[in-house]
Amino acid sequence: MVAVLITAGVLLFVGGGAAGFALGRDRTGEVIEAQTELIGEIQDGQRALVEAAGRPVVIDAEVRASLSKVPPACISKLGGDPMSAQCALMACWAFGQSAAQRPDCDAVEALVVEALNQKGRSESSIP
């Protein structure tokens, strides 16, 4: 029993000494240096982001022209609904300068006709 206590005491003493030796080396200076460099890099990135956000946005003529071609049925201020079938149909018709370049709008046209028929049925049922 005494031998076990002596062995446990020696192991605790050696373990404490090893832990003290491992933790005794002061490396906080290196850690603070690395953190300072990282903070500097983050600040450089933020500065570049602020500079990029401050530059004016340049829209070329092609993008400006396509943005100005929004159909009236898609503009809420003009009484249109951007989520309506009429907006989808007018947008489908707006693609391309000639009929040969336009996409197939048959499915969208059928949707508009169905929506108009449902609207007509609901208006005729009102007393």
Order of alpha helices (4+ residues) and beta strands (2+ residues): alpha-alpha-alpha-alpha-alpha
